[in-house]
Amino acid sequence: MTGETVMFWVLAPLTVFAAVGMLLVKKAVHSAILLAFVMIALAIFYIAQDAPFLGIVQIVVYTGAVMMLFLFILMLVGVDSSDSLVETIKGLRGVAITTSLAFAAALTSLIARAEFGQEPLGLVSANANGNVEGIANLIFRQYVWAFEVISALLITAALGAMVLAHSPKSSEARLSQRARSVARFRGASIGTAAGLPGSGVFARHNAVDVPALLPDGKPSDLSISSVLAERGDVQETKRYALDGLPKLDEEDK
């Protein structure tokens, strides 16, 4: 009993702090790590209270499978993606506030009806026929209706998460490749219609410090790296310009 008491007073505050920090941290990766710590701590509590089956299930199912699912979601979505504060479903905020208040009221009512001062029976009598048999008797006999209701609630929550995470498709028609090409040339000048050339392209030298030449023969300062420009290692642009090219009129541009 002394070792169990020491374990509780050491691990219980850490678990509470990790649970609170899981809600307050800004990065999703840190929240997932704190959630894994809380799950492992709960498994230790189960095993210490003579419930090894629940402890192993807590580690294998939740800490193993569910946490891996969370991590895969973080890898797919990205840790830098910002949360949208726009409500995709009208009235969702009011429903969330009402549900939270109802849950808090139900939890307060259960705590208020708790009886203290009685001697606890302990898990020795509950596990008289085995821990697995005792859990099966409670879930599939005594509390089978509550178990089925919670199962339906979890399925509804999963479907609700899919609906909330679904992004509606745009009503605008998708542009074809030809339409995008025409729009690109109409909105760009003759020098940037085909994209900015790399350094040394169509010039008299292929070094990185030599500017590229635009279709009208003028050198492009944008083709030189800004780092070289800051260091002063850029060649003179006028000496690489091509002379004698026909000038482009406004219609050609």
DRENDO-1510 file (C-alpha; in Angstrom, 1 decimal, always signed):
<recs>
REC; n; res; u; v; w
REC; 1; MET; +0.0; +0.0; +0.0 .
REC; 2; THR; +2.9; +2.4; +0.7 .
REC; 3; GLY; +4.3; +1.9; -2.8 .
REC; 4; GLU; +0.9; +2.4; -4.4 .
REC; 5; THR; +0.3; +5.6; -2.4 .
REC; 6; VAL; +3.7; +7.0; -3.4 .
REC; 7; MET; +3.1; +6.1; -7.0 .
REC; 8; PHE; -0.3; +7.8; -6.9 .
REC; 9; TRP; +0.9; +11.1; -5.4 .
REC; 10; VAL; +3.8; +11.3; -7.8 .
REC; 11; LEU; +2.0; +10.2; -11.0 .
REC; 12; ALA; -1.4; +11.8; -10.4 .
REC; 13; PRO; -0.3; +15.5; -10.4 .
REC; 14; LEU; +1.9; +14.8; -13.5 .
REC; 15; THR; -1.1; +13.3; -15.3 .
REC; 16; VAL; -3.4; +16.2; -14.4 .
REC; 17; PHE; -0.7; +18.8; -15.5 .
REC; 18; ALA; -0.3; +16.8; -18.8 .
REC; 19; ALA; -4.0; +16.8; -19.4 .
REC; 20; VAL; -4.3; +20.5; -18.8 .
REC; 21; GLY; -1.3; +21.2; -20.9 .
REC; 22; MET; -2.7; +19.1; -23.7 .
REC; 23; LEU; -5.5; +21.6; -24.0 .
REC; 24; LEU; -3.4; +24.7; -23.6 .
REC; 25; VAL; -0.4; +24.1; -25.9 .
REC; 26; LYS; -0.5; +25.6; -29.3 .
REC; 27; LYS; +1.3; +23.0; -31.4 .
REC; 28; ALA; -0.6; +19.8; -32.2 .
REC; 29; VAL; +2.6; +17.6; -31.9 .
REC; 30; HIS; +3.1; +18.7; -28.3 .
REC; 31; SER; -0.6; +18.0; -27.6 .
REC; 32; ALA; -0.2; +14.5; -29.0 .
REC; 33; ILE; +2.8; +13.8; -26.9 .
REC; 34; LEU; +1.0; +14.9; -23.7 .
REC; 35; LEU; -2.0; +12.8; -24.7 .
REC; 36; ALA; +0.3; +9.7; -25.0 .
REC; 37; PHE; +1.7; +10.5; -21.5 .
REC; 38; VAL; -1.9; +10.7; -20.0 .
REC; 39; MET; -2.8; +7.3; -21.7 .
REC; 40; ILE; +0.2; +5.5; -20.4 .
REC; 41; ALA; -0.3; +7.0; -16.9 .
REC; 42; LEU; -3.9; +5.7; -16.9 .
REC; 43; ALA; -2.7; +2.3; -17.9 .
REC; 44; ILE; -0.3; +2.3; -14.9 .
REC; 45; PHE; -3.2; +3.2; -12.6 .
REC; 46; TYR; -5.3; +0.4; -14.0 .
REC; 47; ILE; -2.5; -2.2; -13.5 .
REC; 48; ALA; -1.9; -0.9; -9.9 .
REC; 49; GLN; -5.6; -1.3; -9.1 .
REC; 50; ASP; -5.6; -5.0; -10.0 .
REC; 51; ALA; -7.0; -4.4; -13.5 .
REC; 52; PRO; -4.3; -5.7; -15.8 .
REC; 53; PHE; -6.7; -6.3; -18.7 .
REC; 54; LEU; -7.8; -2.7; -18.8 .
REC; 55; GLY; -4.1; -1.6; -18.5 .
REC; 56; ILE; -3.0; -3.7; -21.4 .
REC; 57; VAL; -6.0; -2.6; -23.5 .
REC; 58; GLN; -5.2; +1.0; -22.7 .
REC; 59; ILE; -1.6; +0.7; -23.9 .
REC; 60; VAL; -2.3; -1.5; -27.0 .
REC; 61; VAL; -5.5; +0.1; -28.3 .
REC; 62; TYR; -5.3; +3.7; -27.2 .
REC; 63; THR; -1.6; +4.5; -26.8 .
REC; 64; GLY; -0.7; +2.2; -29.7 .
REC; 65; ALA; -3.5; +2.3; -32.4 .
REC; 66; VAL; -5.3; +5.6; -31.6 .
REC; 67; MET; -2.1; +7.6; -31.1 .
REC; 68; MET; -0.6; +6.3; -34.3 .
REC; 69; LEU; -3.8; +7.4; -36.0 .
REC; 70; PHE; -3.4; +10.9; -34.6 .
REC; 71; LEU; +0.2; +11.1; -35.7 .
REC; 72; PHE; -0.7; +10.0; -39.2 .
REC; 73; ILE; -3.4; +12.7; -39.3 .
REC; 74; LEU; -0.8; +15.3; -38.2 .
REC; 75; MET; +1.5; +14.1; -40.9 .
REC; 76; LEU; -1.2; +14.4; -43.6 .
REC; 77; VAL; -2.7; +17.7; -42.5 .
REC; 78; GLY; +0.5; +19.3; -41.4 .
REC; 79; VAL; +1.5; +20.9; -38.1 .
REC; 80; ASP; +1.7; +24.4; -39.6 .
REC; 81; SER; -1.8; +24.5; -41.0 .
REC; 82; SER; -3.9; +27.2; -39.2 .
REC; 83; ASP; -7.3; +26.5; -37.8 .
REC; 84; SER; -10.3; +28.1; -39.5 .
REC; 85; LEU; -12.6; +30.1; -37.3 .
REC; 86; VAL; -15.4; +30.2; -39.9 .
REC; 87; GLU; -18.4; +28.2; -39.0 .
REC; 88; THR; -19.3; +25.8; -41.9 .
REC; 89; ILE; -22.5; +24.8; -40.2 .
REC; 90; LYS; -24.9; +27.5; -38.8 .
REC; 91; GLY; -25.7; +27.3; -35.1 .
REC; 92; LEU; -22.8; +25.0; -34.4 .
REC; 93; ARG; -21.3; +27.2; -31.7 .
REC; 94; GLY; -24.6; +27.4; -29.8 .
REC; 95; VAL; -25.0; +23.6; -29.9 .
REC; 96; ALA; -21.4; +23.1; -28.7 .
REC; 97; ILE; -22.0; +25.5; -25.7 .
REC; 98; THR; -25.3; +23.9; -24.8 .
REC; 99; THR; -23.7; +20.4; -25.0 .
REC; 100; SER; -20.8; +21.4; -22.8 .
REC; 101; LEU; -23.1; +22.9; -20.2 .
REC; 102; ALA; -25.3; +19.8; -20.2 .
REC; 103; PHE; -22.2; +17.6; -19.7 .
REC; 104; ALA; -20.9; +19.7; -16.9 .
REC; 105; ALA; -24.4; +19.6; -15.2 .
REC; 106; ALA; -24.5; +15.8; -15.5 .
REC; 107; LEU; -21.0; +15.4; -14.1 .
REC; 108; THR; -21.8; +17.7; -11.2 .
REC; 109; SER; -25.0; +15.8; -10.4 .
REC; 110; LEU; -23.1; +12.4; -10.4 .
REC; 111; ILE; -20.4; +13.8; -8.1 .
REC; 112; ALA; -23.0; +15.4; -5.7 .
REC; 113; ARG; -24.8; +12.0; -5.3 .
REC; 114; ALA; -21.5; +10.1; -4.4 .
REC; 115; GLU; -21.5; +8.6; -1.0 .
REC; 116; PHE; -18.4; +8.9; +1.2 .
REC; 117; GLY; -17.4; +7.1; +4.4 .
REC; 118; GLN; -18.2; +3.6; +3.3 .
REC; 119; GLU; -15.6; +0.9; +3.1 .
REC; 120; PRO; -14.8; +0.2; -0.5 .
REC; 121; LEU; -15.2; -3.4; -1.7 .
REC; 122; GLY; -12.1; -3.4; -3.8 .
REC; 123; LEU; -11.3; -5.3; -6.9 .
REC; 124; VAL; -10.5; -8.5; -5.1 .
REC; 125; SER; -14.2; -9.4; -4.9 .
REC; 126; ALA; -14.9; -8.0; -8.3 .
REC; 127; ASN; -12.1; -10.1; -9.8 .
REC; 128; ALA; -13.1; -13.3; -8.0 .
REC; 129; ASN; -13.8; -15.1; -11.2 .
REC; 130; GLY; -11.1; -13.3; -13.2 .
REC; 131; ASN; -10.5; -9.7; -14.4 .
REC; 132; VAL; -11.7; -10.4; -18.0 .
REC; 133; GLU; -14.8; -12.3; -16.8 .
REC; 134; GLY; -15.7; -9.5; -14.4 .
REC; 135; ILE; -15.4; -6.8; -17.1 .
REC; 136; ALA; -17.5; -8.9; -19.5 .
REC; 137; ASN; -20.2; -9.4; -16.8 .
REC; 138; LEU; -20.4; -5.6; -16.3 .
REC; 139; ILE; -20.3; -4.6; -19.9 .
REC; 140; PHE; -22.5; -7.3; -21.6 .
REC; 141; ARG; -25.0; -8.0; -18.7 .
REC; 142; GLN; -25.4; -5.2; -16.1 .
REC; 143; TYR; -24.6; -2.2; -18.3 .
REC; 144; VAL; -25.2; -3.6; -21.8 .
REC; 145; TRP; -27.8; -0.9; -22.6 .
REC; 146; ALA; -25.4; +2.0; -21.6 .
REC; 147; PHE; -22.6; +0.3; -23.5 .
REC; 148; GLU; -24.7; +0.1; -26.7 .
REC; 149; VAL; -25.8; +3.8; -26.4 .
REC; 150; ILE; -22.2; +4.9; -25.9 .
REC; 151; SER; -21.2; +2.8; -29.0 .
REC; 152; ALA; -23.8; +4.6; -31.1 .
REC; 153; LEU; -22.7; +7.9; -29.7 .
REC; 154; LEU; -19.1; +7.3; -30.7 .
REC; 155; ILE; -20.2; +6.4; -34.2 .
REC; 156; THR; -22.3; +9.6; -34.4 .
REC; 157; ALA; -19.2; +11.6; -33.2 .
REC; 158; ALA; -17.1; +10.0; -35.9 .
REC; 159; LEU; -19.6; +10.9; -38.6 .
REC; 160; GLY; -19.9; +14.4; -37.2 .
REC; 161; ALA; -16.1; +14.9; -37.4 .
REC; 162; MET; -16.2; +13.8; -41.0 .
REC; 163; VAL; -19.0; +16.3; -41.8 .
REC; 164; LEU; -17.1; +19.1; -40.0 .
REC; 165; ALA; -13.8; +18.4; -41.7 .
REC; 166; HIS; -15.4; +18.1; -45.2 .
REC; 167; SER; -14.6; +21.1; -47.3 .
REC; 168; PRO; -17.3; +21.9; -49.9 .
REC; 169; LYS; -16.2; +22.0; -53.6 .
REC; 170; SER; -16.0; +25.2; -55.4 .
REC; 171; SER; -19.0; +26.1; -57.5 .
REC; 172; GLU; -16.8; +27.8; -60.2 .
REC; 173; ALA; -16.0; +25.8; -63.3 .
REC; 174; ARG; -12.5; +24.5; -63.6 .
REC; 175; LEU; -10.5; +26.3; -66.2 .
REC; 176; SER; -8.9; +24.3; -69.0 .
REC; 177; GLN; -5.2; +24.4; -69.8 .
REC; 178; ARG; -5.8; +26.6; -72.8 .
REC; 179; ALA; -7.9; +29.1; -70.7 .
REC; 180; ARG; -5.1; +29.3; -68.0 .
REC; 181; SER; -2.5; +29.8; -70.7 .
REC; 182; VAL; -4.4; +32.7; -72.3 .
REC; 183; ALA; -5.1; +34.3; -68.9 .
REC; 184; ARG; -1.4; +34.1; -68.1 .
REC; 185; PHE; -0.2; +35.8; -71.2 .
REC; 186; ARG; -2.9; +38.5; -71.0 .
REC; 187; GLY; -1.9; +39.4; -67.5 .
REC; 188; ALA; +1.9; +39.3; -68.0 .
REC; 189; SER; +4.4; +41.4; -69.9 .
REC; 190; ILE; +6.5; +40.2; -72.7 .
REC; 191; GLY; +9.4; +39.6; -70.3 .
REC; 192; THR; +7.6; +37.5; -67.8 .
REC; 193; ALA; +5.0; +35.7; -69.9 .
REC; 194; ALA; +7.0; +32.5; -70.1 .
REC; 195; GLY; +8.4; +32.8; -66.6 .
REC; 196; LEU; +11.6; +34.4; -65.4 .
REC; 197; PRO; +14.7; +32.9; -67.1 .
REC; 198; GLY; +17.6; +31.5; -65.2 .
REC; 199; SER; +21.0; +33.2; -64.9 .
REC; 200; GLY; +23.0; +33.1; -68.1 .
REC; 201; VAL; +20.1; +32.1; -70.4 .
REC; 202; PHE; +20.4; +33.6; -73.9 .
REC; 203; ALA; +23.4; +35.6; -72.7 .
REC; 204; ARG; +27.0; +35.6; -73.9 .
REC; 205; HIS; +28.1; +33.8; -70.8 .
REC; 206; ASN; +26.7; +31.0; -68.6 .
REC; 207; ALA; +27.9; +32.1; -65.2 .
REC; 208; VAL; +25.6; +32.7; -62.3 .
REC; 209; ASP; +26.6; +36.3; -62.0 .
REC; 210; VAL; +25.6; +37.1; -65.6 .
REC; 211; PRO; +22.1; +38.3; -66.1 .
REC; 212; ALA; +19.7; +36.6; -68.5 .
REC; 213; LEU; +18.5; +38.4; -71.6 .
REC; 214; LEU; +14.8; +39.0; -72.2 .
REC; 215; PRO; +13.2; +38.4; -75.7 .
REC; 216; ASP; +13.8; +42.1; -76.5 .
REC; 217; GLY; +17.5; +41.8; -75.8 .
REC; 218; LYS; +17.6; +43.6; -72.5 .
REC; 219; PRO; +19.2; +42.1; -69.5 .
REC; 220; SER; +17.0; +40.9; -66.7 .
REC; 221; ASP; +18.2; +41.9; -63.2 .
REC; 222; LEU; +15.7; +39.5; -61.6 .
REC; 223; SER; +17.7; +36.5; -62.9 .
REC; 224; ILE; +20.6; +37.3; -60.6 .
REC; 225; SER; +20.5; +36.0; -57.1 .
REC; 226; SER; +19.9; +38.7; -54.4 .
REC; 227; VAL; +22.8; +37.2; -52.4 .
REC; 228; LEU; +25.2; +38.0; -55.2 .
REC; 229; ALA; +23.7; +41.5; -55.6 .
REC; 230; GLU; +24.3; +42.2; -51.9 .
REC; 231; ARG; +27.9; +41.0; -52.2 .
REC; 232; GLY; +28.6; +43.1; -55.2 .
REC; 233; ASP; +29.6; +40.1; -57.4 .
REC; 234; VAL; +27.2; +40.9; -60.2 .
REC; 235; GLN; +28.6; +41.6; -63.7 .
REC; 236; GLU; +27.7; +44.8; -65.5 .
REC; 237; THR; +24.4; +44.2; -67.3 .
REC; 238; LYS; +24.8; +46.6; -70.2 .
REC; 239; ARG; +27.9; +44.8; -71.6 .
REC; 240; TYR; +25.8; +41.7; -72.2 .
REC; 241; ALA; +22.9; +43.3; -74.0 .
REC; 242; LEU; +22.2; +42.4; -77.6 .
REC; 243; ASP; +22.2; +45.2; -80.0 .
REC; 244; GLY; +20.6; +45.4; -83.4 .
REC; 245; LEU; +17.4; +43.5; -82.4 .
REC; 246; PRO; +14.1; +44.9; -83.8 .
REC; 247; LYS; +12.2; +46.9; -81.3 .
REC; 248; LEU; +8.8; +45.5; -80.3 .
REC; 249; ASP; +5.8; +47.7; -80.8 .
REC; 250; GLU; +2.8; +47.8; -78.6 .
REC; 251; GLU; +0.8; +45.3; -80.6 .
REC; 252; ASP; +3.7; +42.7; -80.4 .
REC; 253; LYS; +3.9; +43.2; -76.6 .
</recs>
